[in-house]
Amino acid sequence: MKPVRWTAHALASLAEREIDRAEADRAIAAPDRTIPGREGRQVLVRRFDDPVLRQPMLVCVVIDEDPDERVVVTVYKTSKLSKYLGGDAP
């Protein structure tokens, strides 16, 4: 796997949105789904149980794929499982 570089914005988003870095790293390493994003980016999506909200959520990691590395642009979480996972979500 290519090296992963986090932008300052993406790191700040982890704290602001109360997302565990380990959950984001798991989404990068083994996403449940990869969705095409804007401007050629990819959105790596992985389901997890959010300890803050106490419900199933998705962590979404937006990356730019370069020839030499993957750049994490931003990260967010959502409860819209069916929107991102389609028929795979309850």
N, C-alpha and C positions, 0 to 999 in steps of 0.2 A: 504494500500500500504506500502511496505517496505521503510525504510529510504533510502535516496539517499546521497552518499558520492562522492564528486568531487575530482579527482586527481589534483595535481598541473599542470600537462600537460594539462588537460581538461580546467582548468580555464585560463591558458595562451592562449590556442587556441581560447577562446571566444574573447579576445582582439585582437590577431593577425589577426583573420579572420573576424573581425567586425561583430560578432554575438551577438545579444541581449540575455542576460541570460534568460529573460522572455520567449523568443521564444524557447529556449532549454528546459526550464522547462515545457512548454506546450507540447513539443514533448514527454517528459518523461511521463507526466500525461495522455495524450490522443493522441498517435501516429495515423497517418493515415494508417500506415503500419508498421509491424515488420518483419525485414528480418534477416535470419540467417547470422551471421558474422563468421570470422575466430576464431579458437581456442575456440569454444563454446560461443562466444559473440553474442549479438544481436544488430542490428542497428535499432533504433527507428526513423522513418521518418515522418516529418510533413511539409505540404505546408504552405508558408507564403509569404507576399508581402515585399520584401526587400527594405527598405527606402534608402539605400545607392546606390544600383544598379538600383532601380526603375523598378523592374520586379519580376514576380513570381519566387520563389526559394523553395528549400527544405532545411530544417535543419535536419541533420543526427547526432544522438547521439549514440555513441558506448558504450554499457554497458557490464559489467560482472555481472551476476546475482549470488549472493551468498545466502546461506540459510537465512541470517539475514539482508542483505542489497543489494542495487543496487549500483555498482561502475561505475561512468562515467569515461571512459578511454580517450575519445577524442570527439570532436565535429567539424563538418564541414558543409559547405553549398554547394549546387550544383544547377545548372540550368537544369540539365538533368532529368526533371520531368518524361518523359516516361520511362527512364531506371529504375527508382525506383518505379514508380506507375503503369507502364504498360498501359493498356487501360484506366485507370482512369485519365490520363493526356491529355491535349490538344495537 
